[in-house]
Amino acid sequence: MDAVPYLAALSAIAALALAFFYYKWVEAASPGDERMVFLMTEIQNGAKAFLKKEYTWVAFFVLGMMALLALVITPLASVSYVLGAVLSATAGYVGMTVATMANARTTEAAKDGPGKALPVAFRGGAVMGFSVAGLALLGLMFTYLLFVEWLEVDQAFEIVVAFGLGASTIALFSRVGGGIYTKAADVGADLVGKVEAGIPEDDPRNPATIADNVGDNVGDVAGMGADLFESYAGSIIAPISLVAFASGLTASQAGDDAFLPLLVFPMAIAFVGMIGSIIGSFFVKGGDSTDSKSLSHALHMGTNVAMAITAVATVGIAYWLFGDSDQFQKPWGLAIAVLGGLVAGWALGKTAEFYTSDHFGPVKKIANQTETGPATTILAGISSGMQSVAASVALIVAGVGIAYWGGEQTFVDNSLGGVYGIAVAAIGMLATTGVVVSVDAYGPIADNAGGIAEMADLDPSVREVTDALDSLGNTTAAVAKGFAVGSAALTALALFKSFEFAIAEADPDATLNLNIGEIDVFIGLFLGAALPFLFAALTIDAVGRAAAKMIEEVRRQFREIPGLREGLPGVVPDSARCVEISTEASLREMIMPASLAVVVPLVVGFISVDALGGLLAGSLVTGFALAIFMANSGGAWDNAKKYIEAGAHGGKGSDQHKAAVVGDTVGDPFKDTSGPSMNILIKVMTIVSLVFASAFV
């Protein structure tokens, strides 16, 4: 058992080695002609410039949190916090760099069909996937080994939790900032280019096209990677912190037989999930068909293989760790808890696919509503997203119930078992993060590949291949968001329980009261319910303001640059100005909503711990529902537009297409800014509360 953290660390190193292998493989592929290389370089330079500025801005916030942690908790907590933040930022930067290398190479490969293009896009995404999973697991295992096992410092488990807080900080700012950037550019490009000027998507005449393609990388690659980094690390930290705070555990007691199996079990699941992801990634191979079902089958083969390996290995691990002890019984109980999380995550992904893929009724229904204009299109998307919430809540409830029951079966003393089962169910959902992120990061690469094909004026057959890959990418993004928000609900529940134990440990007379008949709890509950709505409003408004500036600039260039709209030879737009507008606007706009997640629980916690408990409960419920609603509505609107562009309901240029573009534009901040940020909001608030629990009392 003592070797489990080392095995997990070794699997993380293997994941990083695989990421390097895929990086070299992508680098060796041809990036195409001079024009394609120029476009790739422009996108890459814009993305790097944005991330450099974003990380510079966030560094001031990180320094402030470091000082607060050092003052209130312990200076070592600030060290762990910075490590989590730096590794998360590193994963995002590495993944974005390779994604902007893979886009032109995917376009070039698309000349030979999807069989050549899909592996390039996937392996470009796999660099991100295995960098995220590898750095998160390696950093967390190093933090655990250093402070718990090697140094045995005081407050060791608070220090481990601070690693997750560091990751959460970067995730929050990256998701919000990157989301505002990409949607400001996307909305500006679509409304002026496709609706007003009547030119195709990614047309080189559109000044916002380069900014739009940059946004795919800073929002959907770097931002998404930081999101899943935080989710993955948090899902491992949650059961460890639960055991530690429930038992009042010190570092010197961590090796006791009573606690060791519980502490290393999530690490062991992460280990087998990583090995399964590494093996599964080699099963992703492209075919010759552009049919979305064939492409989907090829792309998801890696995920399915990884899940199967993890499921089988989990049963063996449960019997190994819990099968020979008097304090545990029925080891299969915890195996069921993990598998319940794994299946629930898969089912959430399939639910998202049902509501966002044009193979199923909801998207076709939205497309049908374009016959009567934008208003009915928007109403159909809202309705579809709300329906998906009910289905997703049912799955989460079932997953929580199964995990709780499974945990109770294994523990002789059931006081902790059920909640521990829920905590490990979250790592079950995210055990295969390496391959899940690979599949998700594939989407923006395919999207960029289509943009480069259009801007480089390649044969229309190339764009047909990239469009087929891109349409699938919208669905894979929705699937990954389903995994992320589902794990957020389970992880936040486990962290909330840890917060309750931490309050009791800090002051036995200060037990957390969650009786809604108490005025503090009632007020906190309503504040928590309102906070995700306020957060969503701020981020949507931010996109609107940034997009307005982009729209004005695109209109100005069409108006003031002679021959630009007509596409006269030698006339080019000022793309750099659009990149600059998106960068400045997104960085300025991200501060207020991102700061809410950290500041509000601190302020409420120092006033009333009971109110903070109500706040966390209210935000968890409404945040989960809003995340599912916005992600699935936005994805459905987007694919309804692509369904029409493929020839349905009049095709491109029709009134139906214009209505679908309006729906897609409304959905852009839903699915790529506000929705994906909700799961981070939930966990940041909970993990901030846990880290500062002792200070509150």
PEBEL-V882250 format. One line per field, one symbol per residue. ss: DSSP state (h for helix, s for strand, l for the rest). psi: psi as a letter, one per 40 degrees, with the letter a starting at -180 (. if undefined). Layout:
ss: ???
psi: ???
This chain:
ss: lllhhhhhhhhhhhhhhhhhhhhhhhhhlllllhhhhhhhhhhhhhhhhhhhhhhhhhhhhhhhhhhhhhhhllhhhhhhhhhhhhhhhhhhhhhhhhhhhhhhhhhhhhlllhhhhhhhhhhhhhhhhhhhhhhhhhhhhhhhhhhhhhlllllhhhhhhhhhhhhhhhhhhhhhhhhhhhhhhhhhhhhhhhhhllllllllllllhhhhhhhhhhhhhhhhhhhhhhhhhhhhhhhhhhhhhhhlllhhhlllhhhhhhhhhhhhhhhhhhhhhhhhhllllllllllhhhhhhhhhhhhhhhhhhhhhhhhhhhhhhhlllllslllhhhhhhhhhhhhhhhhhhhhhhhhhllllhhhhhhhhhhhhlhhhhhhhhhhhhhhhhhhhhhhhhhhhhhhhhhhhhhsllhhhhhhhhhhhhhhhhhllhhhhhhhhhhhhhhhhhhhhhhhllllhhhhhhhhhhhhhhhhhhhhhhhhhhhhhhhhhhhhhhhhhhhhhhhllllllllllllhhhhhhhhhhhhhhhhhhhhhhhhhhhhhhhhhhhhhhhhhhllllllllllllllhhhhhhhhhhhhhhhhhhhhhhhhhhhhhhhhhlhhhhhhhhhhhhhhhhhhhhhhhhhhhhhhhhhhhhhllhhhllllhhhhhhhhhhhhhhhhhhhhhhhhhhhhhhhhhhhhhlhhhhl
psi: ddeddddddddddddddddddddddddeiheaadddddddddddddddddddddddddddddddddddddddcidddddddddddddddddddddddddedddddddddedeiddddddddddddddddedddddddddddddddddddddfiifdddddddddddddddddddddddddddddddddddddddddefiihfhedhdedddddddddddecdddddddddddddddddddddddddefhiddedeidddddddedddddddddddddddddeehhiaeiehddddddddedddddddddddddddddddddeefideiigdeddddddddddddddddddddddeeieeiddddddddeedeidddddddddddddddddddddddddddddddddddddhdhedddddddddedddddedfddddddddeddddddddddddddefihdddddddddddddddddddddddddddddddddddddddddddddddhdefihhfheehdddddddddddddddddddddddddddddddddddddddddehheddefihehiigddddddddddddddeedddddddddddddddedhdddddddddddddddddddddddddddddddddddddeeifeaieiddddddddddddeddddecdddeddddddddddddddedddd.
